[in-house]
Amino acid sequence: MTDADRFLCEAIELAHANVEAGGRPFGAVVVGNGQVIATGVNETHKSDDVTDHAELLAIRAAVRAHGSEALRGSAVYASGHPCPMCLTAMRLAGVSEVVFAYSNEDGAPYSLSTAHIYDELRRPFSEHAMKIACVPARIGGREDLYAAWSRRQAK
């Protein structure tokens, strides 16, 4: 069994345990330098927080335990196809590899697919079900928000 297989099996075992505990079938393992640095399971059933996905909770745990730099070049092994939110968070965190065991196609018969969200994200904002608009508001007499941030970063 390869390391990748072992980490995927760990993510699947976490997901099975979460199902047994009343949760959704999602588990994630964050691996840095060949070692598990954090794990997570989907906890939306406990928190009613739609962002409590396995991958996000594993990323948060890794950052709390090891700092944000631990995610740079790390890998995430997930039981299921990461949703766009989780995949985006992994990109922003510096994760360099994502491996998952169950595809959106595997999850579709069970209403566990996020393929429809990926499809919608490919379209222009004007074609989304959710209204999305950029309104270039500025506060008179205040420094431009982004310029203020840039100035503070330069200090």
C-alpha positions in Angstrom: 0.0 0.0 0.0 1.4 3.4 -1.0 1.4 6.4 1.3 -1.3 8.0 -0.8 -3.5 4.9 -0.4 -2.9 4.9 3.3 -3.8 8.5 3.7 -6.9 8.1 1.5 -8.0 5.1 3.6 -7.5 7.2 6.7 -9.8 9.9 5.3 -12.4 7.2 4.4 -12.2 5.7 7.9 -12.8 9.2 9.4 -15.8 9.6 7.1 -17.2 6.2 8.1 -16.8 7.1 11.8 -18.6 10.4 11.1 -21.5 8.6 9.4 -21.7 6.3 12.5 -21.9 9.5 14.6 -24.7 10.9 12.6 -22.7 13.1 10.2 -22.1 13.3 6.5 -19.6 10.9 4.8 -16.7 13.3 4.5 -13.2 13.0 6.2 -10.0 14.8 5.4 -6.3 14.3 6.2 -3.6 17.0 5.9 -0.2 15.7 5.2 3.0 17.7 5.5 6.5 16.2 4.9 4.9 12.7 4.7 3.3 13.0 8.1 -0.3 13.5 9.1 -0.5 17.0 10.6 -4.3 17.3 11.0 -7.6 15.6 10.3 -11.2 16.7 10.1 -14.7 15.5 9.4 -17.7 17.3 8.2 -19.5 18.7 11.3 -22.3 20.6 9.7 -24.8 18.3 11.5 -23.4 19.5 14.8 -22.9 23.2 14.2 -25.5 24.1 11.5 -22.5 26.0 9.9 -22.4 25.2 6.2 -18.7 25.9 6.2 -17.8 23.1 8.7 -16.6 20.8 5.9 -13.9 18.1 6.6 -11.3 19.8 4.5 -11.8 23.3 6.1 -11.8 21.9 9.6 -8.6 19.9 8.9 -6.9 23.1 7.5 -8.0 25.1 10.6 -6.6 22.3 12.9 -3.3 22.3 11.0 -2.9 26.0 11.3 -3.8 26.0 15.0 -1.3 23.2 15.7 1.5 24.1 13.3 1.0 27.6 11.9 -0.1 28.6 8.4 3.3 27.9 6.9 2.8 24.2 7.5 0.2 24.1 4.7 2.6 25.4 2.1 3.4 22.4 -0.1 1.2 20.1 1.9 -1.3 17.5 0.6 -4.9 17.0 1.5 -6.5 13.5 1.2 -10.3 13.6 1.2 -12.9 10.9 1.2 -15.0 12.9 -1.3 -14.6 15.4 -4.2 -13.8 18.8 -2.5 -16.5 21.4 -3.0 -15.4 24.7 -4.6 -15.2 26.4 -1.2 -12.8 23.8 0.2 -10.8 23.7 -3.0 -10.4 27.4 -3.0 -9.4 27.4 0.7 -6.8 24.8 -0.1 -5.4 26.9 -2.9 -5.3 30.0 -0.7 -3.5 28.1 2.0 -0.8 26.8 -0.3 -1.7 23.2 -0.4 0.1 21.7 -3.4 -1.8 18.4 -3.9 -5.4 17.2 -3.4 -6.3 13.6 -3.7 -9.9 12.3 -3.2 -11.5 8.8 -3.2 -15.1 9.5 -4.3 -15.9 11.7 -7.2 -18.9 14.0 -7.8 -20.2 11.3 -10.1 -20.0 8.8 -7.3 -21.9 11.1 -5.0 -24.6 12.3 -7.4 -27.1 9.4 -6.7 -26.9 10.3 -3.0 -27.2 14.1 -3.4 -23.5 14.4 -2.4 -22.2 16.0 -5.5 -21.2 19.7 -5.9 -20.8 19.4 -9.7 -23.7 21.8 -10.2 -21.8 24.5 -8.2 -18.7 24.0 -10.3 -20.9 24.3 -13.4 -22.4 27.5 -12.3 -19.0 29.0 -11.3 -17.9 28.6 -14.9 -20.6 30.9 -16.1 -20.5 34.8 -16.0 -22.0 36.3 -12.8 -25.0 37.5 -14.8 -26.0 33.8 -15.3 -25.7 32.7 -11.7 -28.7 31.8 -9.6 -27.4 34.1 -6.8 -27.2 37.8 -7.6 -23.5 38.9 -7.7 -22.6 42.5 -8.4 -19.6 44.8 -8.0 -20.7 48.3 -6.9 -17.5 50.5 -6.7 -18.4 52.4 -3.6 -15.9 54.6 -1.9 -16.1 56.8 1.3 -15.5 60.5 0.7 -12.6 61.8 2.7 -11.2 58.4 3.4 -8.1 56.9 1.9 -8.8 54.2 -0.7 -9.2 50.9 1.2 -6.7 49.0 -0.8 -4.2 51.8 -0.9 -4.5 52.0 3.0 -3.8 48.3 3.3 -0.8 48.5 0.9 0.6 51.4 2.8 0.4 49.5 6.2 2.0 46.4 4.6 5.0 48.5 3.5 5.7 49.6 7.1 
